[in-house]
Amino acid sequence: MSQTEQQQLEELCQRLGADAGQARRMAAQMIKRSQQIAVERGIERTEAMRELIELLIKGRNGEV
């Protein structure tokens, strides 16, 4: 069975240290924000999500 985008993002957030509740909220926020960024910048939503995931990982690594 294929995982939903929400589930995949929740797993990523948990691997980066969030508890289940935090991961659920973070995933939902990332989906919503990627949609907003896509509209604002006129880019594909997948590109906006890629940028958010990169930012999340950099933040976790202390690079931001």
N, C-alpha and C positions, 0 to 999 in steps of 0.2 A: 504494500500500500504506500502510496506517495504521501509525503508530508506536505502540509500547507505552508505557505510563506510564513505565517504567524508561528507555526510550530518550529520551523527551521531557525527563525530569529530568536525564539525563546531559548532553544538549545544553545545557540551561539552565546547569548547573554549569560546563560548559566555557566558555560565553559569559561567565560571571562570573569566569573565570580559573583554574579547576581543570584539571589535566592529565587525560588519559583515565582513568587508574587511580583517581585521587581522585574524579573525577566518578562513576565506577561505584559506588564505595563510598558516596559521599554520597547518591546516588539510592536505593540499597538501604536505607540508614539512614532516609532520609526516608519511604519507603514503610512501613517497619516502625514508625517513630515515629508516623506519622499514624494507623495502626491502633490503637496504644496510646492515643493522645489521644482518639480517637473513643470507645473503650470507657470510658475514665476520665471523660470529660465528658458522655457520652451524646449526642454530636453525630454528624453524618454524616462519614464518612471524607474526603469531598471538602472539607468545611469545614475539617477538621483540616489537610489538605494545603495548602489556601489559606493558612492561618495560618503554616504552616512556610515556604512559599515567600516570603511577605511578610517573615518574619523573616530568611530567607536574604538577600534583597535588601537589607534594611535593614542587616544586618551587613556586607555587601559595601560598602555606601555609607558605613560608619562611623557609622551612626545608633544602633547598639545597643552 
